[in-house]
C-alpha cells in the first residue's frame, strides 16, 4: 500500500503523499481533536435524551436540573432547551474555572469551583445543591448531568472532616498511585453527595442521571464518585484495601476515624445501591473514552488504524511499556497507526512538575530509543479536557528527535523522569500539547503513528 500525506476530505483523513515528521505530528493532533469532538457533551446529551427522555413532573411539580463537572454548562444549556416551555425549572451548574462562563438560561445559577484541588467555592456550591435536593418532592423530577471532574468540583465533606483534610486525603492517594476506581471508592465514604448521596437527598423525587464518562468501563459508581449510584466498595473493603497498601495510617486522623469507627449518621453512604434505597434512580451513560477512540478509527481512510485491545488505566510505567510493545510491532516504511485510551496513574517520587500524559509521553520517548524504534514515528498522549495535572498543558506529542532536542537544551530526560519533572523537559523539546479547556472530559487518548 502506498505511503501518503494525510489531508481532511469530507470529515475523513485521506492519504495523498509521503508524510514527513512534521506532517505526522500534525496528523496525530488532528486525530486527537477528532476524538475530543466525538465527546461533544451537548450532542451526546441530545442523542441520549431523544432515545430515553425523562418523564415530566406532575402538574404541581417542577424539573430540577443539577449539572456538575467540566461539561456542566454545555449539558445544562442543552437540557434546558430540550425541556422546552415547561411550567417551572430550577437549574444549577458547577464547573471549573477554565470552562466557566455566564449563560443566558432562565432560572439558572452557575458556579465556578476549584479543580483539581477542591476549594471553599466548591463547598458552597455543594451546599446549594444539597439544599435544592432536600427541597424536592414526589411531584418533582430531578435531572442530574454528570461529567468528569465532578469529584473535586462538588466537595461535601462529612461532618467532622475539614476540606483541608479531605484534600490531604486525596493528595495522599494520588501520590500513592491509586487508580480512579479505588480513589473514588474512598471518596464515597467521606462525602454527603458521593456514593448515591444525591439520590438519597432527593428522595422521594425520582432521579434521572445522564453521564459523560471519563473512566474506563463507564461505571456510574466511579464517574464523579457515583452521586446517583451505589458504592464501589463497602467501607470495610476500603479500609482493608488502604491498610494492605500501608496508606491507612498516612491519612489525616479525622478521615481515618470516619472510615474505621462505628457511625449511624443518616447522611453517610448506605451499603446498598441508590435504586435499592427507596429511590427511583436511572443512570444513562451518554459518552465515553471508547466512543471517542472508535470515532478516530472511523475517520481514517487508506491506511491501517486500530484501537489497541488492552486496558491502559494502569501505572504509567506499565502502560508505557505495553504501548511500546504494540508500537514496535508496526513495520516502518508504511503509514500505520494505533490509538489507546484510559487514564494511567503516577506514583509520585519526586518534586517536579508534570501530569500523567506528559510523563507517559516522556517514558515512551525514552523507551522507544532503548528498544530501537526506528523510522518516522510520533506518539501523542493527551487529556480530552485540555488539562494534564496542575499544568497548562493537555499532554505532549513526542517523536524520534524529542530526546535530542531536550539534551541540546541541557535537559537529561532520565533525570527529569526520576523527579516526575516531565513538564520542563517537554517544554525544552517543544513537545507540549496546548489546546485549552475543551468543555468535555472522557479520560485520555494516545495516538501512535509510524511511517
Secondary structure, 3 states (H helix, E strand, C coil): CCCCCEEEECCEEEECCCCCHHHHHHHHHHHHHHHHHCCCHHHHHHHHHHHCCCCCCCCCCCEEEEEECCCHHHHHHHHHHHHCCCCCEEEEEEEEHHHCCCCCCCCEEEEEECCCCCCHHHHHHHHHHHHHHHCCCCCCEEEEEECCCHHHHCCCECCCCCHHHHHHHHHHHHHCCCCHHHHHHHHHCCECCCCCHHHHHHCCCEEEEEEECCCHHHCCCCHHHCCCCCCCCCHHHHHHHHHHCCCHHHCCHHHHHHHHCCCCCCCCCCCCCHHHCCCCEEEEEEECHHHHHHHHHHCECCCCEEECCCCCCCEHHHHHHHHHHHHCCCCCCCCEEEEEEECCECCCCCCCCCCHHHHHHHHHHHHHHHCCCCCCEEEEEEECCCCCCCCCCCEEEEECCHHHHHHHCCCCHHHHHHCCCHHHHHHHHCCEECCCCCCCCCCEEEEEEEC
